Amino acid sequence: MRVNSRPRSERKPVDPSTCFFCLSNPQLAQHFIVSIGEESYVTTAKGPLPLSDSQGLDCPGHILIIPLSHSPTLASIPDSTTRKDTMTEMVKYRRSVEKMLAQHGYVAVGFEISRHSGIHFHVQVIPVPDSKVVAVKSEFERAAKKNGYTVIERDEEDNDGGDDDEDFFKVYLGGKKILYISLSPEVRFDLQFGRKVLATILGLPERSDWKSCVQDEKDEVKDAEQFKTLFKPYDFTLPE
Ligand SMILES: [Zn+2]
C-alpha cells in the first residue's frame, strides 16, 4: 500500500502497469498472493499489523481482498455484470476468511475506503482475538469522534457499495453489523485510520505504520505459505 502525501494536483495518475494492486503490473510482488478467483484475489499484507507468531495462526493473518478491476470504488466498475460478480466474490472471500479465523479464536475485522479519488479499491482483513473483539466497535467510535468523523452503525446489505456511489469508509465487525463513515468531499480522511485504530485494539501501537513493519522477503514468503495452508480448506477457488 502506498500512501501518497503530495497534494492531489501534483499526483500522476496511476495506471494498471504501475498500480500496486493490478495483477498486470510486472513489478507486482507475486509472493504475497494466496488465492486468485474469477474477479478478485487475496494477498497477505506487506508490513502486516499483527505479529508472525500470532497464537494459533503462526502468521499475521492480515490480508487484502482486491478486485481484478483497476477501479477506485466498486460502484465505478463500468460493466454491471463484472461489478456485481466482483462484489459477490469479494464477500465470499471475506466470509471464507471469517470462517477460517473463527476456527482459531479470531474475529475477522475488515475495513475499506471507497473514494473516487482513490486508485484501486481493496478490503483489508485483520484477525482480532475473540477476547478483544468487544472493544472494536467502541474504539472505532471513540477514534472517529476524536477525528471529527461521524460514524453510524448499520446492517450489512447484500448490495453494499454497489449502488452506493458516495465516498465512504466502512468497518466490517465480523457479523451482520458494519460501521459506516460517509466521506463527503470536505472530509479530510486519514488513509491509515483503520489500521491505527486496530493497532490500539490489538495493543500494538508501535505497529500502526505499515512501513515500520516491513519484513524480509523470506519471512513474507513463509507467512504467505502459512496463510495458504490455513486457508486451503476454505478456499473456494481450489478443487475439492
Ligand atoms: Zn490497479
Boltz pocket constraint, residues with backbone or C-beta under 6 A from the ligand:
constraints:
  - pocket:
      binder: B
      contacts: [[A, 15], [A, 16], [A, 19], [A, 20], [A, 21], [A, 22], [A, 68], [A, 69], [A, 70], [A, 71], [A, 119], [A, 120]]
      max_distance: 6.0
